[in-house]
Amino acid sequence: MTVFAPFPLDERLGLLRAAAADTGAELRSHALALDADPHDMRPHLGVAGYDLIRRCTTPPRYGAGPLRLGRYAYAAGSCLDQVVLVAELARGDAGMVLACPAPSLSGVLVDQMGDAAQREHFHRSLADGATWPFFAVTEPARGSDASAMETRLTPTAPDGTGPGDYRLTGVKRYIGNGARGALGVVFARTGRGPLSIRAVLLDAASPGFDASPLDMAGLRGTCLGEMRFDAVPVPRERLLGRHLSPARQGMWAAIRVFNQMRAQVGALAVGTATALLELVREERPDAPGAGIHAARIEACRSLVYAAGAAVDADRDASHPSSLAKYAATTLARDTARWAVRSLGQEALIDLPLLEKWTRDVGAFEFMEGTADIQRQHIAKAYLKGRYALRRTPPEARTPGPGPLAEADR
């Protein structure tokens, strides 16, 4: 018998989880319409879940203030808060969660690297609740390999001064909100060295900037796009991290963002797996294997929560969120396959949400690093002694819910 200790949620986090759960049905009711036309967001912008997301990700001075539930406030910045929120919202629909116009990855980076003027410009631009940001790292030929990045940021004069100060040239692809984003962060090289990668805050209205949408099969609410930069002028004051040391101006900051966002991808996967399990139980209450999938979901939920707490404790720790993302993504894929086996192939036609979520789970693999990349992070951390893998004495174990029923094994 295998037992595990669930990650305990205190009263504050329990209230947040309950508030998010209350909005799930509304998100789900919009899911199919969004999937059919992800570029028409007007019918969806007023959902209650979007207000929760924005209040939990926007610094109070730039928005409607922090979310308040009872005697607790939830300000932007906590990864644990975010994964608790996202896991429940994604139980409604992960595509709807990702379609929300909120600070997202760019907001985390701007808050971390930006000066006061840059933070003001970014967050005020999103204040209307109908403006999307983008976060552009990935390239057509190089993926997200920073060491091979080809996009260039060239000074217009040797000292980086002059009209426009810099010119941005290159192509980015598979960028969330790439064709509809109004502003965001773009990574580029100023030279060949490892410290030459810089992040700039860019407006989509800049001359020389062109973007087009990409066809998508899953998580269509992310609206992936391709961006082309033809000598786009970049004012010097839009370079992020100018006040930081060279080692902290580029990919160091991006890696910290990825550490946080991998945990959130894990939360999206856990939420989607939960939705699939609930759908199967509704259509076929006696479906074999439901118990084992329920147990795996709760184990992964605890793993994702633990990753969120670990990131809050150390933003540079990559292995907890890599482990959570890898496990949860595998779980979501397995749960989708089990759901189709349990309900039959014809259910993909009869149950549109099953068909949609089966497409969606494939997309988690490619968000913030594939499974191979996550395994590398996990292995490197283990080899460096960051994991203490040892058996827990039976007397020290937290009692589990009991053995799984034989039919569920």
N, C-alpha and C positions, 0 to 999 in steps of 0.2 A: 504493500500500500504506500502510495506517495502522498505526502502532505506538504503544504506550503503555508507560510505565514502571510496572510493578506496585508497589504500596506494600509496602515490605519489612517483614516481621515478624521480629523478633529471636527468640532462643531462648525467652524468657519468654512472648511472645505466641503463638509457635508451640505451646508446651505447652498454653496455655489453649484455643487453637482445637482441638487434638487431643482434649482432655478433653471439650469441648462436643460434638464430633462423635461421640464414643463413646456419648453419651446420646441421640442423635437417633432411633435406631430405637425406643427405648422410648417417647419422646414421640409418635412417629408411630403406634405401636400403640394409643395412647389417644385419638387425634384424633377418630375417628368417634363414639365413645361420648360424648366431651365435646360434640361438635357436636349430638348428639341430645338431650342433657340437660345444658346448661351449668350448671344450678343445683345439680346433685348432684356435688360435687367429692370426695366421700369416696373413690371408687376411684382417684383420681389424685394425691392429696397426697403419696404416698410415692415418686414418680418421682425418679430421681437428678438430673435436670436442674433440679429445683426447689431442691435443696440447693445446686447451683452458683450459681443466681441469687441466692438469699438470702445466701450467703457473700460474693458480690461486690457486694452492694448494701446490706448492713447494717453499720454501724460495729462494729468488733470487740467493743467493750465491751458491746453489747446482744445479741449473738448467740453462735453457736458458735465465733466466731473467724474470721479471714480464710481464704479458700481458699489452700491451699498445694500446689504442684506442684513436686516436686524441691526446688531451693534457692530457689524464688521464692514470694512471697506476693502476693495480689491483694486489696487492701483497697478499700472503697467509695470512689467519687469520680472514678475515671478514665473519661472518656467513650470513649476508645480501647479500654480493656479491655472495656467494655460492648458496643461494636459488634462486636468480634471474637467475643465470647461469643454475642451474640444472633443474628448471621448464621448461625452453625453450629446453634444450637438451633432456629431457625426452619426450617432445612433439614429438621428432623423435623416440626414443625408450629407455625406462628405462633400459632394459636389456643391451643394448650397453653402456649406461652410467656406470652401475655398473661393467661392464667387463673391464673398463679402468685401465691399470696399473699405478696407481697414489698413493700418500701417504695415502689417505683415513683416516679411524679412527686412525690407528696406527700413522700416521704422526702427527695428532693433538695431540695425547698423548705424543709422543716423543718430539715434539716442546715444550710442556708444562712442561714435567718432566725431560727430558734428559739433561745430561751435554753436553759440546761441542763435546767431542769424540763420544758420543752416537748419537748425531744428525748427525755428519759427517758420521759415519758408515751407519746409516739408509738411509739417503738421497743419498749418493754416490752409495749405492747398487741399488737404483731405477733409477739411472740417464740414463740407456740405453733405457728407455721407453718400456721395454719388461719384466720387473720384477714386481711381485705382492707381496704386504705385507698381513699379516693376523692379526686379532685382536681376541684373544681367551679368552672368558669369559664363554660361555655357556657350560654346562656339561650334559651328558645323563640323569642322575637321578635328577639333581638339577636345571636344566635350568640356568637362569642367576641370581639366588638367591645367592648373595654374602655371606650371613650369613651361608649358607649351603655348600659352596664350598668345594670340596674334594681334588682337585689337591694340592699336597704338594711340598714345596720348603724346602729341608732339608740341613743344613750345614754339610759338611764332617768332621768338627771338631767342638767342642763346641763353639769356637770363630768365626766360619765361615771362617776359613782359611784352606789351604791345597790344594791338587790337585783338580782342578775343582771348589773348593770353596763351591758350592752347587750342589744338585741333584734334578731334577724336575721329579715328578712321578704323573701320573694321566691321565685322558681322557677328551678331549674337543670335542664337536659335534655341528654341524650346524654352522660351521665357514666359513665365506666368504673367498674364495681363499684358503681354508684349504688344498687342495691337490696339489695346484700349487704354493702357496706362497713360496718365497725364504727366507723370514725373517719376523718377526713381533713381536707383544707383546702378552705375555701369563700372565694371572693372576693366582696366587697360594697363598696358606696359609703357613706361617712359624710357626703358632701356633694356639691357639683356640680363642684368643681375637679378638675384632672388629678391632684393628689396626694391625693385623697380616697379612692382605692381601697385597701382593706385586706384582709389575709388573716387568717382565724381558724382555729384548730384546733378542730374540732367533733366531739363524740361523737354517733353516730346515735341513742343512747338518750335524747337530750335531749328534754324535752317540747316539742311543737309541730313536731317533725321527722317528716316522712312521705316515704316513698320507694316507688316502684313500678317493676318491670322494663319494658323496652320490647321489642317484637318485633324480631328481628334476622334478616338474611339471611346475613351474612358475619361472620367472626371472632366467633362467638357466645360464645366463652370470655371475652370482655371484659365480658359482662353489663351492657350499657348500661342506665341507669335515669334516671328523673325524680325530682327531689327538690323538696319543698315545705317552706318554712320559714314558720311562722305564729307570729311573735313568739317565736322560739326564744331562750331566755336564753343569753347568752355572757359568762362571767366575764371580767373585764378581763385576767386573767393568761393567757387563751387568745388574745389578739391577738398575732400573730407580728410580730416586728421592732420591738417597742416600744423597744428599745435602739438602733435604727438611725435615721438621719436620715429625714425625711419622704419624700425622693426615693427612698429604698431600701426603703420599707415595703410597697409594693404591686406594681404591674405590672412594675417594673424587675426584681424577683426572678422573677416569672413568666416574663418574656421570657428570662431566663437559663436557666430550666428548659426552655422550649420549644426553645432552641438545642441543648440536649443531647438532648432527646427526638426532635427531627426526625432527627438522625443515627441514632437507634435505630430509628425507623420505616423509614428507608432500609435498615438492616440486616435488619429483618423482611422487607422486600420482596425483597432480594437472596436471603435464605434460601429464601423461597417460590418464587422464580424457579428457583433451583437444584433444588429438589424437583421442580418441573414438568419441567425438562429431563431429570432422571434418570428420571422416570416414562416420558417419551416414548422415551428411549433403551432402556429396558427392554422396552417393548412393541413398538417399531419401530426397531431399531438403525440402519436406513439412512434415517431420516426426513430429507428435505431441509431445510436451514436449521439443523440442530443446531449446526454449527460456529459460525455467526454468532451464535447465541444464547449459546453458551458463551463466546465472546469478549466479548460485551456484558456478561455476568454478571461476568466477571473484571474488566472495566474499571470496572463499577459498584461491585464489592467494594472495589477500590482507592480509588475516590472516597469511599466511606463511611468507610473506614479513615482517609483523609486528613482528612475532616470531623471524626472523633473526635479526632484529634491536634490539629486547629485549635481545637476547643472547649476542650481541655485547656490550650492555650496562651493562649486569650483567651475567657473565658466570655461576653463581650459581643458576640462576632463571630457574626452571624446568617447571613451569606451562604454559608459553607462547608456548613453543615448543610442550608440551603435547597436548594442545588444538588444535594447528595447525595440528599435526600428526593425532589426532583422527578425526577431521573434514574432513581432506583431504582424509584419508583412506576410511572413510565412503562414501565420494563423489565418489571416483574412483570405488568402488564396485557398488554403485547405478547406476552410468553412464554406466558401463559395462552391467548390467542387462537390463537397458533401451535400450541400443544399440541392444542387441540380440532380445528383444521384437519388436523393431522398424523394424529390417531387417529380422526377422524370423530365426528359428533354422537352416534352410539350409544355411544361410549366414556364419555359423561357418565352413562350408566346402568350400563354394565359396570364402570366404575372409579370407585367412590364418592369416592376421594381426589381424582381429577381434578375431579369436580363440586364438591367442597368447596373446593378451592384456587381454582377459577375464581370462586366466590362471594367468597372471602376477599380476593382481590387488589383488588376494587372498594372495599373498606373503607379501604385505605391512603390513598386520595385524601383522605379526610376527617379523618385523624388529624394533629393539630398543624398544621393549615392546608392549604387546598386548593392545587391547582397554580397558580391565579391569584395567590394570596398569595405562594407561593414565587417565582414569576416577578417579582413586585414587589420582593421582597427582593434577588433577584439583580440586577435592573436598577438599583436604587438603589445597590448596592455598586459596580457597574461605573461608573456615572456619577460616583461619588465617587472613582474611581481606585483602588479596592481590588483590582481584577483587573488583572494585567499580561498582556494577551493578545498574544502575539507568537510568531512562528515560531521554533522551535528549530533552530539550524543542524544539518544532517545529521550532522556529525561529533560533535555533542554529544548526539545522541539515544541512549537506551538501546535496544539491540537487542531487537526483539520476537520472538515465537515463529515468525515467518515469515508469508508471505502465506496467506490463507485458501484452502482448496481451492475450485476454481471451482464445484463443486456446492453449496457452503455459502454462496455469495454471494446 
